[in-house]
Amino acid sequence: MAYTGDRQGRPRRPLLERDAELAALDAMLTELSASSTGSATPCAGGLVAFAGPAGLGKTTLLTEVRRRAVARGCTVLFARGGEQEQGVAFHVVRQLVQPVLASGTEEGHRKILGSWYDIVAPAVGLVAGGSEASPDPQGVRDGLDWIATRFAVQQAPLVVMLDDAHWADAESLAWLTGFAPRVTELPILLVVAYRSDELPPDALPFAKLAERHGSRPFNLVPLTPSAVTRIVRDALGEEADEAFCRETWAVTGGNPFEIVELAAKIADHGLKPQAVHIPELRDLASAVKGGGLVERLERLGTSAVRFAWSAAVLGAEASRSLAASVGGLGEAESADAVARLREARILADAAPEAPEDDRLEFFHPLVATAVYRAIPAAFRVAMHGQAAAVVSNAGLGATTAARHLLEMHPESDPWAVRQLREAAREYLRAGAPEAARRCLARALREPPALEERADVLFELGCSALLTEPATTVNHLRAALEEPVLDPALREAIVYRLAQALGHSDRMAEAAATVAEAARGATDTRTRLRMQAEQFMWNAFRADEQDSPARSRRLARLADHLTGRGTAERYILGLRAWDAMVRGEPAATALHYAEEALGEGLTWTDERWGFEVPVLVALTFMYCDQPGRAEGLFNRGIAECEGKGWRGAHLSFGYTLLGYIRCRRGRLGEAEALVRGGLRIADRVGHQVPAQYFAIGILIEILLARGRTDDAQALATTYSYGQVVPSAVVYPDSQTVHSELLLALGKRQEAEQQLVRVGERLEPRGMRNPAWCPWQLHLARSLEESDPERALELAREGVDRARRFGTRSAIGQALCAMASVTRGGQRLTLLAEAVEHLERSPAGYDLACALVDHGVALRRAGLPQDAAEQLHRGLEGAAQCGADALAARAREELDAAGLWPVQLRTATTESLTARERTVAEWAAHGWSNARIAEALGAPDPAVTRLLSDIYRKVGSDHEGLPRLLGIQEGATRRRTTESCARPAPMSHD
């Protein structure tokens, strides 16, 4: 079947001197058809591009491609860029998709588009309104990728054709550029044609598409004199002499369009194609081109001119009825104008299969351009105004009307402002913020009424938030200065302004903005919300001057809140995060995190942002409940994907979910997730927070896996560590870079960086080694040069970890202290570290501690005890994907003459029946001794069994009841009672 858009109505002519192009296309069509007939041949899609100036036959060539593709049973989708529609978002995409969906119902469309319906339906023109959610552009592009892939598989072989791609709208072109590399993996042949000299500056990636596929575009060249002779004689008869044909080639430059048009003009004038008529030939040639074409149009009469102008102004939506309305013509006048314009080869004939079709199309884009540019400027503006009213009354939608309103002069017209604002809302719902911004900027120039101006400024600022946050700041500050400003709107503007400042790396200004709003707020709810925003932006500031004072204010405020309303729960969430970062007891942080969650925190509430829900989830991770954090992240990621948020939000989601997996010791899964987050971050921009997070976490994972060279290459590629971000990121970028330096043996450089980290974090009271173990790394860097100082730092790190109280933090700190300790004390420290880590969900850290303990035992002359720990460490390292650690354990076993036992390398998140029973006993408060008695097993076996359980469920002992659904109410009461009046903070 074929979904085509060619309505030229012109007879098919042989294509001269295009043999190479057609041969290449035939070969690709043959391969495409063969790979789609059920043969063992893999999918063989491809891309072919035709480039060249106007009139060289690109459209004719594509018409022939379509004919051949249909003859081979291919499904053909066709679209054409429009000179007047370049600013209409997804104009090309809709041409491709709408014929496929034209006859379906909403139920059918939902079945076809699946979970992507709400995200992509506005972009493809299926819905004009509905959901107010605004997907980001990448989310829409991903959805279109899914649709194209699904349709390619269902309707294979598929040929997608785009003519006049130089006039394609930016949104469609961006999608096509991103999707094109995938066509080689699908039964799709993508054929594009464009004028290379008219591609817009931002279309460079599109122009390089063919080169990325291993070939260059077919650059069409003018016809040779012999080909021109063939065309002239086919049109005018074999009596056309050589001199006449040669002159035809000379005056047209071998341009196929001009040759065919000139031959038709010669025939119309009854001119014999002989050398004696060459002077007349030259006169006719000038009439074929721009100025001559306009003269030809004017000779058709006023009605025909006005009708042609109206059709040119309407562009792709031109129809006889609409053009007549724009031009002020009656039924008979418009019918006569259409007939004369078609006879003059200005309008194309109706398609033979639909002779009654009301739609209009110019004979060639060159003709349309010449007609449009011939309209006097003032009259053209007035016609666009008339067209806006006509298409609006015809129900073609606000975006269609907006295209014309953008061409008009400001007239203080309230109707125009309403239409432009509605068009902007539709564009935002379609994931086209740039198009929305153009409409709102034009609405502001109209200008809107005084009471409406702040709303327009606010909408304009929000539309530019993703692409130009600095511009957003200017618009929103202007909105705040408007004399007429509703309190609810003021609150929304302040929130967005702070968000834009934060996204522009101006954290201090963001905090100051909401602080000022809080001071001036008369409404309690508004004041509380602004305070929440102030605490949040200050928490992200790396240059905050008095963090301890902010922590004290936050603690005092949180103590009086009950969690009623979003603002209160956000403040409680920030209190939880602050308590964790400062290293207060983990029970305190968990108490506030639970209170903040309440019935849940959404990631996609545009009025509140996703930062605090992320911080609350990460608080659970740092407090040895990563399984709980994973559940929150999985829900947050699903929310983002459901709304088509495929940018920074989703990047953070995947990256930090990977971080959680890393903390649990699932390094392979963690690496895959973080690499996915980094790919998304790379699309968002360079040196953005999402990128810093992903790179730092990925370096930590690679180091844990023993791939130091890969980690160094990653850091070099992104210049990681050379600049300290102005916002707080985690893991701390300077600390991660120091870990890399230590792994590379550059102890002195690492020491210098870690000293600076301490100088930055200590005054802020950020002293939790579970969050940033800079002291522990600094101790390792000083192990050789200053062992006493190293031991002092490590001991202080252990004290801080004990104060925080999680098993993983204490175990990690003890391991670090052991690494800078000599003699028998080292064995004691490692044994204690293993004991703590066995009771945590930190699988990789436990494996490290076991191997270190085994090595120390072997060197202390205790081979049997060493073998037990090394076997366990090897097994844990293999399960974690820590290849270098596993290799080290094997080397130690080999050196001791011990053979590794059969390893349990496979792991699953599901508890066995026995593990489930033991987990429930533990959750009910049974001691290890009681569990051992019930099982008839020794205490060490129970310890190992519980250790496996903690790692599988992603929780320490305290978090088991909630994860297992046991006595949740009682568990919460016990937790609340233990920290209802949390331990007082130290603000030293």
Number of C-alpha atoms within 10 A of each C-alpha: 14 19 19 18 16 17 18 18 15 14 6 9 10 11 15 15 15 15 10 10 17 17 11 13 19 15 11 18 25 14 20 29 24 18 20 23 11 9 10 9 12 16 22 22 24 24 26 21 23 23 24 20 17 21 19 21 24 24 22 19 18 21 19 17 21 25 14 16 25 17 11 15 14 24 21 24 23 24 24 24 24 22 19 20 21 20 20 21 26 28 25 28 25 19 21 24 21 16 16 14 16 10 9 13 11 12 9 12 16 15 12 16 19 12 14 22 20 25 29 25 21 24 28 24 18 19 17 19 14 10 12 10 18 24 25 22 23 21 24 30 24 19 24 25 18 16 18 20 19 15 18 20 15 11 17 22 29 30 27 21 25 25 25 22 27 27 22 31 23 23 26 23 24 19 21 20 17 17 17 20 15 14 20 18 13 23 27 33 28 20 20 25 26 26 21 17 11 14 17 13 7 11 16 11 14 20 21 14 21 21 13 14 15 8 13 16 20 17 17 17 16 19 21 15 18 15 17 26 24 16 21 27 17 13 15 18 13 12 11 19 16 16 15 20 23 17 19 25 24 14 18 23 16 20 21 25 17 22 24 17 18 24 23 18 19 20 14 10 9 10 15 18 25 15 16 11 12 18 11 11 23 16 12 19 21 16 17 24 17 17 14 16 20 20 13 15 20 14 11 14 12 12 20 24 20 22 26 28 24 29 29 27 26 27 20 19 17 21 18 19 18 22 27 24 20 25 22 15 18 12 12 10 14 23 16 12 25 22 14 17 21 16 12 18 19 22 23 20 21 19 15 12 9 9 10 9 12 12 17 26 24 25 20 17 16 15 19 24 15 17 24 22 15 16 20 9 11 10 11 20 19 16 23 23 21 21 27 29 18 19 23 17 11 10 10 13 17 24 27 20 25 31 22 23 27 22 16 20 14 16 11 15 13 15 11 26 26 15 23 29 27 20 24 29 27 27 27 25 28 30 29 26 28 22 25 28 23 18 26 28 20 23 29 21 13 20 19 22 14 12 13 16 20 27 22 23 25 25 23 28 30 26 26 21 21 18 13 16 22 18 17 27 23 14 22 28 16 15 25 19 11 16 11 14 18 12 13 9 15 20 22 15 25 23 24 24 29 26 24 27 23 20 18 18 19 18 27 20 16 27 25 15 19 25 19 15 20 23 11 11 16 11 10 10 15 18 21 19 23 26 24 26 29 25 23 23 24 23 21 18 22 19 16 17 12 12 21 20 12 18 22 15 13 19 20 12 16 21 14 9 15 12 20 11 13 19 22 23 27 31 28 31 33 31 30 29 26 26 26 27 22 25 26 25 24 22 24 24 30 25 22 28 27 22 21 29 20 13 8 14 22 19 23 20 11 12 10 21 17 17 16 24 26 22 20 27 27 25 29 27 24 24 27 30 31 30 25 20 25 22 13 24 23 13 16 23 22 16 17 21 20 18 20 26 25 25 24 22 23 24 29 25 24 24 31 27 26 29 32 26 27 27 23 29 27 24 28 18 16 25 24 15 23 29 19 17 29 25 13 24 28 17 14 19 13 12 15 16 20 26 26 24 24 30 25 27 27 30 26 23 28 21 21 23 21 19 17 20 14 14 22 19 12 17 19 12 9 14 11 21 19 12 10 15 18 14 20 16 18 18 19 20 25 23 26 27 23 26 25 23 20 19 18 13 12 14 22 16 13 26 21 13 21 26 14 13 21 18 11 14 16 12 16 23 19 21 24 24 25 25 19 21 23 29 27 27 26 29 27 26 27 20 18 12 12 12 16 15 15 26 22 15 23 28 20 17 29 24 16 22 28 19 16 27 19 23 25 28 30 25 30 28 29 29 28 29 28 25 20 23 19 10 10 11 12 21 20 13 22 27 21 18 28 27 18 20 28 29 25 30 30 31 29 28 28 31 31 25 29 31 31 27 29 30 23 19 23 21 12 13 10 13 19 14 13 26 25 16 24 31 25 23 29 29 21 28 32 22 24 28 21 26 17 17 24 26 15 18 29 20 13 19 22 12 11 16 11 17 12 17 12 8 13 12 13 9 13 9 11 11 15 11 9 10 16 14 13 23 24 16 17 19 22 14 13 14 12 19 15 15 20 18 13 11 14 10 12 13 16 12 13 20 18 14 16 22 23 22 27 27 25 20 23 28 28 26 20 16 21 24 23 17 16 14 12 14 13 14 12 12 19 15 13 12 17 19 12 14 18 15 10 17 12 10 15 11 13 8
